[in-house]
Amino acid sequence: MENVWTNINNNIPIYMSEVCKKYNMTCEKLTDLDTVMYNDKCCLLFQVGKFYVSVSYIFEEDGVLVEYLCDSYLSIRFDDEDRKELIPIEKAGDSVKNDIKILSRGLLSKCDDVLSGEKQWMEKFKKSGCYGKLKLNSELEAALREKTDLFNEER
């Protein structure tokens, strides 16, 4: 069913187009509210919520996909330049659209280490107060494995 939140999720590839171009990434919808952006070095999961969009770094450990909840950690890097030209918040979804715009700009300008596949940033992340790690839920894991070749055993 199409609503403001699924519509926002449908448009994440448009918002992330410059990031995808710069880092040779693919951005595709997994579920109504989940979109993945990946290349052969990095995998980010965007999850649209009613009041926010979250970003997780997806990594395979011992054959299990884990989700590092890194949006708060990465957003610390963002500055006023990343927060410019936002839309006025007048209706449902506007603040989430602004979050995605900020994420796009911030990822592009401040997260080369993450998007190019470096892992050193994770050591600082693990020591931060923002650190969070979960086992990826089975629905999302199945969708990632089906729609991408990133975590397939043949690689």
C-alpha positions as CSV (number, residue, x, y, z in Angstrom):
1,M,0.0,0.0,0.0
2,E,1.4,3.4,-1.0
3,N,1.7,6.0,1.7
4,V,4.0,8.9,2.6
5,W,6.6,6.5,4.2
6,T,6.7,4.0,1.4
7,N,6.9,6.8,-1.1
8,I,9.9,8.3,0.8
9,N,11.5,4.8,0.7
10,N,10.8,4.5,-3.0
11,N,12.7,7.8,-3.5
12,I,15.9,7.0,-1.5
13,P,17.7,6.0,-4.7
14,I,17.1,9.5,-6.1
15,Y,18.3,11.2,-2.9
16,M,21.4,9.0,-2.9
17,S,22.2,9.2,-6.6
18,E,25.3,11.4,-6.1
19,V,26.7,9.0,-3.4
20,C,26.0,6.0,-5.7
21,K,27.7,7.7,-8.6
22,K,30.8,8.7,-6.6
23,Y,31.3,5.3,-4.9
24,N,29.9,3.0,-7.7
25,M,27.1,1.9,-5.5
26,T,23.7,0.3,-6.2
27,C,20.7,1.5,-4.3
28,E,17.5,-0.6,-4.3
29,K,14.4,-1.2,-2.3
30,L,14.2,-4.3,-0.2
31,T,10.9,-3.9,1.5
32,D,8.2,-1.2,1.7
33,L,10.4,0.7,4.3
34,D,13.9,-0.7,3.7
35,T,16.4,0.2,1.1
36,V,20.0,-1.0,0.7
37,M,22.9,0.9,-0.8
38,Y,26.0,-1.2,-1.6
39,N,29.1,-1.7,-3.6
40,D,31.7,-4.5,-3.2
41,K,33.2,-2.8,-0.1
42,C,30.3,-1.5,1.8
43,C,26.6,-2.1,2.5
44,L,24.3,0.4,4.2
45,L,20.7,-0.2,5.1
46,F,18.2,2.7,5.3
47,Q,15.1,2.1,7.3
48,V,12.3,4.7,7.0
49,G,10.4,5.3,10.2
50,K,7.5,7.6,11.1
51,F,9.8,10.3,12.5
52,Y,13.3,9.4,11.2
53,V,15.4,7.4,8.8
54,S,18.0,5.1,10.4
55,V,21.2,3.9,8.7
56,S,23.0,0.7,9.5
57,Y,26.2,-0.8,8.3
58,I,25.7,-4.4,7.3
59,F,28.5,-6.8,7.7
60,E,28.9,-10.6,7.6
61,E,30.5,-12.2,10.6
62,D,30.9,-16.0,10.7
63,G,28.2,-16.5,8.0
64,V,25.7,-14.3,9.9
65,L,24.6,-10.8,8.7
66,V,24.9,-8.3,11.5
67,E,23.6,-4.7,11.6
68,Y,25.7,-2.0,13.1
69,L,23.4,0.9,14.0
70,C,25.7,3.7,12.9
71,D,23.4,6.7,12.0
72,S,24.0,8.6,15.3
73,Y,27.7,8.0,15.0
74,L,28.0,9.1,11.4
75,S,25.7,12.1,12.0
76,I,28.2,13.5,14.5
77,R,30.5,14.2,11.5
78,F,27.9,16.3,9.7
79,D,27.9,20.1,9.8
80,D,25.9,23.1,8.7
81,E,26.8,22.6,5.0
82,D,25.2,19.2,5.1
83,R,22.0,20.8,6.7
84,K,21.5,23.5,4.1
85,E,18.5,24.0,1.8
86,L,16.1,21.8,3.7
87,I,12.4,21.9,3.0
88,P,10.0,23.5,5.4
89,I,8.3,21.0,7.7
90,E,4.7,21.4,6.8
91,K,3.3,17.8,6.5
92,A,3.9,14.2,7.5
93,G,7.2,13.0,6.1
94,D,8.9,16.3,5.6
95,S,11.3,15.9,8.5
96,V,12.2,12.4,7.2
97,K,12.9,13.8,3.8
98,N,15.2,16.4,5.4
99,D,17.0,13.6,7.3
100,I,17.6,11.8,4.0
101,K,18.9,15.0,2.4
102,I,21.3,15.5,5.3
103,L,22.4,11.9,5.1
104,S,23.1,12.1,1.4
105,R,25.2,15.3,1.8
106,G,27.0,14.0,4.9
107,L,27.8,10.6,3.4
108,L,29.1,12.3,0.3
109,S,31.3,14.8,2.1
110,K,32.3,13.2,5.4
111,C,32.2,9.4,5.1
112,D,34.7,8.4,2.4
113,D,36.2,5.9,4.9
114,V,32.9,4.1,5.3
115,L,31.8,4.1,1.7
116,S,35.2,3.1,0.3
117,G,35.4,0.0,2.6
118,E,37.9,1.1,5.2
119,K,37.3,-0.6,8.5
120,Q,39.3,1.7,10.9
121,W,36.3,3.8,11.6
122,M,34.6,0.9,13.2
123,E,37.2,0.8,16.1
124,K,36.2,4.4,17.0
125,F,32.5,3.5,16.5
126,K,32.8,0.5,18.8
127,K,34.3,2.7,21.6
128,S,31.7,5.5,21.1
129,G,28.5,5.9,23.1
130,C,26.6,5.4,19.8
131,Y,27.7,1.8,19.3
132,G,24.9,-0.7,18.6
133,K,25.1,-4.2,17.0
134,L,22.2,-6.5,16.2
135,K,21.7,-9.7,14.2
136,L,19.9,-8.7,11.1
137,N,16.3,-9.9,11.1
138,S,15.6,-12.9,8.9
139,E,13.3,-11.1,6.5
140,L,15.9,-8.5,5.7
141,E,18.7,-11.0,5.6
142,A,16.7,-13.1,3.0
143,A,16.0,-9.9,1.0
144,L,19.6,-8.9,1.0
145,R,20.8,-12.3,0.0
146,E,18.2,-12.5,-2.8
147,K,18.5,-9.0,-4.2
148,T,22.3,-8.5,-4.0
149,D,25.3,-10.7,-4.7
150,L,27.1,-9.0,-1.8
151,F,26.7,-11.8,0.7
152,N,26.4,-14.9,-1.5
153,E,28.7,-17.7,-0.8
154,E,30.0,-17.8,-4.4
155,R,31.9,-14.6,-3.9
